[in-house]
């Protein structure tokens, strides 16, 4: 599927999420060629997933935590351990030390169902890990 078709499908699916009361998606907008999809969470106020359509893949990322001031090695160890069970979204560490969930799908594999799985997995990983990572890294 060419990037343009992947982008069109993504836009249609996101528009559907925003109006669907069963979805946690509260807001979405296109910013500089990327889509920001904001969803409500139970463990924190919200998580924003950034979808970036490219020539061959659809990339996505969600910010989890800033650089932890303490027990950094334990935070990173927990993230690596959780990656063993990840399917569509994996924990990553940015050069500044921030923790993210990242992934990508080949344009040919982008479907409404697959996009729903991506959102669900990111939602789940934030729910399952956020408080633990926050407690270890920030003493909260």
Secondary structure, DSSP 8 states (H G I E B T S, - for coil): --HHHHHHHHHHHHHHHHH-TTS-EEEEEEETTEEEEEEE-SSSSEEEEEEEE-SSEEEEEEEEE---SS-HHHHHHHHHHHHTT-SS-EEEE-TTS-EEEEEEEEGGG--HHHHHHHHHHHHHHHHHHHHHHHHHHH--
